[in-house]
Amino acid sequence: MANRYINPSGFTENLPHQQVVEDELKDSFAKVAESYGYARLETASVEYLETLASKGEINKEVYTIGRALSEGVNTESERALHFDLTVPFARYVAQHQADLPFPFRRYQIQKVWRGERPQKGRFREFYQADVDVVSRDNLSIYFDAEVATVMAQILTSFKLGKVTMHINNRKFLSGLFYEVFKTDITTPVLQTIDRIDKIGVEEVKRILREQICLPSASVEKLFDVIGRIVPLEEVSDFLSNLPTSNDALKEGIEELSQVFSVLAENKELKDFSFVLNPTIARGLDYYTGTVYETTIEGLEKYGSICSGGRYADLAGRFTKQKLPGVGMSIGLTRLLAILGEENLADFSRKSRSDLVVFLRDHQQSVLAIRAANMLRGQGLNIEVNYKEGVALSKQLATLEKQSIPHGLVCEADGKLTMYTLRDGEQANKQTFANILDIATYIHSAKVTRR
């Protein structure tokens, strides 16, 4: 019999202090995405299995649904919970293309489900957050730079420390491979090169030589070019010195040059770097151009925290209309676990309240409720502590315990006494004449803390 006090493994539940941080990540993500004109979208959690299969082999990943949306005679395909947001987005765009503006920018923060063995950093149910742009027929390469910029701004807002976005182009890598081997690159080669961060350069070379049977000298020649990570300020010179004797390589160089020329304008981003990493391949078959992976400096052991790429026509399974797009994705639940493991976020707050109204006795309850409602009307999050007859010092201790910055007492003489927490010090006491002055003070303090 299952332990009634333990939830199934791989299905996370946050404690209040973790939920506060997760909500702040979601809010920051949405705020940045909307500042670039991305519309919020939510798709159905359940999709037809054949829809999800448009990504390729997914039988090991999906949770199928035996009794979802029963419609009497069961003549339709089996259904399953979506395992990512990209394939449902492609279906959504194909289905609603007559009603959408193009290019269509969207962001999405939603739970996904994967039927894999749960382990540290890997979950069966987790939040994923995506930004994508899709268009009809053609999509400007400048959107590849915009998506990278949006994600860079989002990750900077998360205050993760120094972050590096590794960018490559599948055409560029394929063209370099053809330049050396005079044959098209294969999926096993792409998948092997994409494992460099997990198994190392020498092991990748060995697999290419011994298992895929590529000539040793040619493998070394390929890695003379792709084995170097190129900083943004050196990308132009690096690309200009490469041959352009095949179309794929020429297109890849042109696209990378345009993307990095735009990214070079992001001079206001601090602790964030863009680099050209020619070994980034991304294992998914539908990426056809720019690809991205992102790491935190000093925490490369966690691998990429944010990734994605350009797809020529992901919605091709659903419509004859060509719908190219580009997008990036963050596993927010996984990122939250990393933040906790590495102490990269403030987990001290157990509430998002700005202020608690305290009572000295029950006769103050009406005044307290009235004051709380007025402060909520000013856009603040307010709690009322209905405990009466409790020493004020003990009530103020709850502020520190939950890391709520302010407490308020409505005095019998009509004065408003506010207590503000100071790190390592006794709460600072101030008297205000009216509620609006308190609201102004708190809003100002919130801006200063940011």
C-alpha positions in Angstrom: 0.0 0.0 0.0 1.4 3.4 -0.9 2.4 5.7 1.9 -0.4 8.2 2.2 2.0 10.9 3.3 4.3 10.7 0.3 3.5 11.9 -3.2 4.7 9.9 -6.3 8.3 10.4 -7.2 9.1 12.9 -9.9 6.0 15.0 -9.2 7.3 18.0 -7.2 5.5 20.0 -4.6 6.9 23.3 -3.4 7.1 24.5 0.1 6.0 28.1 0.5 9.5 29.6 0.3 10.2 27.6 -2.9 6.9 28.7 -4.4 7.7 32.4 -3.8 10.9 32.0 -5.9 9.2 30.0 -8.6 6.4 32.6 -8.9 9.0 35.4 -9.1 10.8 33.5 -12.0 7.4 33.2 -13.8 6.7 36.9 -13.3 10.1 37.9 -14.5 9.8 35.7 -17.6 6.4 37.1 -18.5 7.4 40.7 -17.9 10.4 40.5 -20.2 8.6 38.5 -22.9 5.7 41.0 -22.9 8.1 43.9 -23.2 9.2 42.5 -26.6 5.6 42.1 -27.7 5.2 38.3 -27.1 1.6 37.2 -26.4 0.8 34.8 -23.6 -0.6 31.5 -24.7 -1.7 28.3 -23.1 -2.5 25.1 -25.0 -4.4 22.0 -24.0 -2.5 19.6 -21.6 -3.9 16.6 -23.6 -3.0 16.0 -27.2 -3.7 13.2 -29.6 -0.7 10.8 -29.6 -0.3 11.1 -33.3 0.1 14.9 -32.8 2.9 14.4 -30.3 4.5 11.8 -32.5 5.2 14.5 -35.1 8.4 15.1 -33.1 9.6 11.6 -33.7 9.9 8.6 -31.4 8.2 9.5 -28.2 6.8 6.3 -26.8 9.2 6.3 -23.8 8.4 9.9 -22.9 4.6 10.3 -23.0 1.9 9.6 -20.4 -1.0 8.3 -22.3 -4.6 9.0 -21.1 -7.1 6.2 -21.1 -10.2 8.1 -20.3 -9.7 11.7 -21.5 -12.6 13.6 -23.0 -14.7 10.5 -23.8 -17.0 11.2 -26.6 -19.1 8.0 -26.7 -17.9 5.9 -29.6 -14.1 5.8 -29.3 -13.0 6.0 -32.9 -10.2 8.6 -32.4 -6.5 8.2 -31.6 -5.2 7.6 -28.2 -4.5 10.7 -26.2 -1.5 11.7 -24.0 -0.2 14.5 -21.8 2.1 16.8 -23.7 5.8 16.3 -23.0 6.9 19.7 -24.3 5.3 23.0 -25.5 6.8 23.2 -29.0 4.8 20.5 -30.7 1.4 21.6 -29.3 2.3 25.2 -30.3 2.9 24.0 -33.9 -0.5 22.3 -33.9 -2.1 25.4 -32.4 -0.6 27.7 -35.1 -1.7 25.3 -37.9 -5.2 25.0 -36.5 -5.7 28.8 -35.8 -3.5 30.3 -38.6 -6.5 32.2 -40.1 -7.0 34.0 -36.8 -3.4 34.8 -35.9 -1.2 37.8 -36.9 2.1 36.9 -38.5 4.9 36.9 -37.5 3.3 35.6 -34.4 5.3 36.0 -31.2 4.2 33.9 -28.2 5.4 32.9 -24.8 4.1 30.1 -22.7 4.6 28.9 -19.1 2.9 25.6 -18.5 3.4 22.2 -17.0 4.6 19.3 -19.1 4.9 15.5 -18.3 7.5 13.0 -19.3 7.6 9.3 -18.5 11.2 9.0 -17.5 13.0 7.8 -14.5 13.0 10.6 -11.9 16.4 11.5 -10.6 18.2 14.6 -9.4 17.3 17.5 -11.7 14.9 15.3 -13.8 11.2 15.2 -13.1 8.1 13.6 -14.5 6.0 16.7 -14.1 7.6 20.2 -14.4 7.1 23.7 -15.6 8.5 24.7 -18.9 8.7 28.2 -20.2 9.1 29.0 -24.0 9.4 31.9 -26.3 8.8 31.4 -30.0 8.2 33.3 -33.2 6.5 31.7 -36.2 5.6 33.1 -39.6 4.2 32.2 -43.0 6.7 31.1 -45.7 9.7 33.1 -44.5 11.0 34.2 -41.1 13.7 36.9 -41.0 17.0 35.7 -39.5 16.8 38.7 -37.2 14.2 36.9 -35.1 16.9 34.4 -34.3 18.8 37.3 -32.7 15.6 38.6 -31.0 14.7 35.3 -29.4 18.3 35.1 -28.0 18.1 38.6 -26.7 14.7 38.0 -25.0 16.1 34.9 -23.3 19.3 36.8 -22.3 17.2 39.5 -20.7 15.0 36.9 -18.9 18.0 35.0 -17.6 19.7 38.3 -16.5 16.5 39.2 -14.6 16.9 35.8 -12.7 20.2 37.0 -11.3 22.0 33.7 -11.8 25.5 35.2 -12.0 27.6 34.9 -15.1 25.7 33.2 -17.9 26.9 32.2 -21.4 24.7 31.5 -24.4 26.4 29.1 -26.9 25.1 29.6 -30.4 25.7 27.6 -33.6 23.9 26.9 -36.9 23.1 23.4 -38.2 23.8 24.6 -41.8 27.2 25.8 -40.6 28.1 22.6 -38.9 26.8 20.5 -41.8 28.7 22.7 -44.3 32.0 22.3 -42.3 31.4 18.5 -42.2 30.9 18.4 -46.0 34.0 20.6 -46.5 36.1 18.0 -44.7 34.4 14.7 -45.6 32.8 15.5 -49.0 29.6 13.9 -47.8 26.5 15.0 -46.0 26.4 14.9 -42.2 24.3 12.1 -40.7 22.1 12.1 -37.6 24.5 9.7 -35.7 27.3 12.2 -36.3 25.2 15.2 -35.1 24.1 13.3 -32.0 27.7 12.3 -31.2 29.1 15.8 -31.6 26.2 17.1 -29.4 27.5 14.9 -26.5 30.8 16.7 -26.1 29.7 18.5 -22.9 28.8 15.1 -21.4 31.6 12.8 -22.6 34.4 15.1 -23.7 36.1 15.9 -27.0 38.5 12.9 -27.1 35.6 10.4 -26.5 33.6 12.0 -29.3 36.6 11.7 -31.6 37.0 8.1 -30.7 33.3 7.3 -31.4 33.5 9.1 -34.8 36.6 7.1 -35.7 35.8 3.7 -34.3 32.1 3.4 -34.3 31.0 5.7 -37.2 34.2 4.8 -39.1 35.3 8.3 -40.1 39.0 8.8 -41.2 41.2 9.8 -38.2 43.0 12.6 -40.1 39.7 14.1 -41.3 38.2 14.0 -37.8 41.2 16.0 -36.5 40.8 18.4 -39.3 37.1 19.0 -38.5 37.9 19.6 -34.8 40.7 22.1 -35.8 37.7 24.3 -36.7 34.9 23.3 -34.5 36.9 22.6 -31.4 37.2 26.3 -30.4 34.6 28.5 -28.7 34.6 31.9 -30.3 33.8 35.0 -28.2 31.3 37.4 -29.7 33.9 40.1 -30.5 35.9 37.6 -32.5 33.1 35.9 -34.4 33.3 38.2 -37.5 37.0 37.6 -38.1 36.6 33.8 -37.4 33.8 33.4 -39.9 35.4 35.6 -42.6 38.5 33.3 -42.7 36.4 30.2 -43.5 35.8 28.8 -47.0 32.4 29.1 -48.6 32.7 26.4 -51.3 29.4 24.7 -50.5 25.9 26.2 -50.1 25.2 24.9 -46.6 28.4 26.4 -45.2 27.9 29.7 -47.0 24.3 30.0 -45.7 25.4 29.1 -42.2 28.2 31.7 -42.2 25.8 34.4 -43.5 23.1 33.6 -40.9 25.6 33.4 -38.0 27.1 36.7 -39.1 23.7 38.5 -39.1 22.7 37.0 -35.7 25.9 38.0 -34.0 26.0 41.4 -35.5 22.6 42.1 -33.8 23.6 40.5 -30.5 26.7 42.8 -30.4 24.3 45.6 -29.8 23.3 44.2 -26.4 25.9 46.2 -24.5 23.6 46.8 -21.5 23.6 43.1 -20.5 25.8 42.5 -17.6 27.3 39.1 -16.7 25.9 37.7 -19.9 28.0 36.5 -22.9 27.2 35.3 -26.4 29.7 32.9 -28.0 29.9 30.9 -31.2 30.3 27.2 -30.3 30.5 25.1 -33.5 29.9 21.9 -31.6 26.4 22.7 -30.5 24.2 20.5 -32.6 21.0 19.8 -30.6 19.8 16.3 -31.0 16.2 17.0 -32.2 15.6 16.4 -35.9 13.5 19.4 -36.5 16.2 22.1 -36.0 17.4 23.4 -39.3 19.3 26.6 -38.6 20.4 28.5 -35.5 20.7 26.4 -32.3 21.2 27.6 -28.7 22.4 26.2 -25.4 23.0 28.2 -22.2 25.2 27.5 -19.2 25.9 29.2 -15.8 29.6 29.9 -15.2 31.0 27.5 -12.6 27.9 25.3 -12.8 28.5 23.7 -16.2 27.9 20.3 -14.5 24.2 21.0 -14.8 24.5 21.3 -18.5 22.3 23.6 -20.5 19.6 25.5 -18.5 18.0 27.0 -21.6 18.1 25.8 -25.2 16.3 25.8 -28.6 16.7 26.6 -32.2 15.1 27.4 -35.6 12.8 25.0 -37.4 12.0 25.3 -41.1 8.5 23.9 -40.9 7.6 22.2 -37.6 3.9 22.5 -38.4 4.3 20.7 -41.8 2.6 17.6 -40.3 -0.5 19.6 -39.7 -0.8 22.0 -42.7 0.4 22.5 -46.2 1.2 26.1 -45.3 4.9 26.5 -44.6 5.3 27.9 -41.1 9.0 28.4 -40.1 9.8 29.5 -36.6 12.5 29.9 -33.9 12.3 29.5 -30.2 13.9 28.8 -26.9 12.9 26.9 -23.7 13.7 26.9 -20.0 12.8 24.0 -17.6 11.7 26.3 -14.8 11.3 23.4 -12.2 14.8 22.1 -13.0 16.2 25.7 -12.7 14.4 26.2 -9.4 16.1 23.0 -8.1 19.5 24.3 -9.2 18.9 27.7 -7.5 18.1 25.8 -4.3 21.1 23.5 -4.6 23.6 26.3 -5.3 22.0 28.9 -3.1 21.5 31.3 -6.0 18.2 32.8 -4.9 16.6 34.2 -1.8 14.6 31.4 -0.3 14.0 33.2 3.0 10.6 34.5 2.1 7.6 32.3 2.8 5.1 34.9 1.6 4.8 37.6 -1.1 3.0 39.9 1.4 4.3 43.4 1.6 2.9 44.2 5.1 1.0 42.6 8.0 -1.5 44.6 10.0 -1.4 43.7 13.6 -4.0 44.0 16.3 -3.4 45.1 19.9 -6.9 44.0 20.8 -10.2 43.0 19.1 -11.5 46.5 19.2 -9.0 47.4 16.4 -10.2 44.7 14.0 -12.5 47.1 12.0 -9.7 49.7 11.7 -7.2 46.9 10.7 -9.5 45.5 8.0 -10.2 49.0 6.7 -6.5 49.9 6.5 -5.7 46.5 4.8 -8.3 47.1 2.2 -7.1 50.6 1.4 -3.5 49.3 1.1 -4.6 46.5 -1.2 -6.3 49.2 -3.3 -2.9 50.8 -3.7 -1.6 47.6 -5.3 0.0 46.0 -2.2 -0.2 42.5 -0.8 -1.5 42.8 2.8 -2.2 40.3 5.6 -4.2 40.9 8.7 -3.0 39.1 11.9 -6.1 38.5 13.8 -4.3 37.3 17.0 -5.3 39.6 19.8 -3.7 40.0 23.2 -0.3 38.9 21.9 2.7 41.1 22.7 3.7 43.3 19.8 7.2 42.0 20.0 6.0 38.5 19.4 3.8 39.7 16.5 6.8 41.5 15.0 8.8 38.3 15.2 6.5 36.8 12.6 7.7 39.4 10.1 11.3 38.1 10.4 10.1 34.5 10.4 8.4 34.9 7.0 10.6 37.7 5.7 7.7 40.1 5.3 9.3 43.6 5.3 6.6 45.7 7.1 4.1 45.6 9.9 1.4 48.1 10.8 -0.5 49.0 14.0 -3.6 51.2 13.8 -3.3 53.1 17.2 -6.3 54.0 19.3 -5.5 57.7 18.8 -5.8 57.3 15.0 -2.0 57.3 14.3 -0.5 54.7 12.0 2.7 53.1 13.3 4.7 51.1 10.8 7.6 48.8 11.6 10.1 48.0 9.0 12.6 45.1 9.2 16.3 45.9 9.0 18.8 43.2 8.4 20.3 42.1 11.8 18.7 45.0 13.6 15.6 45.8 15.5 12.5 46.8 13.4 12.6 50.5 12.5 9.5 52.4 13.8 7.8 55.2 11.9 4.6 57.1 12.3 2.4 58.1 9.3 -0.6 60.4 9.1 -2.5 58.4 6.4 -2.6 55.2 4.4 -1.5 56.8 1.1 1.8 57.9 2.7 2.4 54.3 3.8 1.6 52.9 0.3 4.0 55.5 -1.3 6.8 54.5 1.2 6.4 50.8 0.6 6.3 51.1 -3.2 9.5 53.2 -3.0 11.2 50.7 -0.8 10.3 47.8 -3.2 12.0 49.7 -6.1 15.1 50.3 -4.0 15.3 46.6 -3.0 15.3 45.6 -6.6 
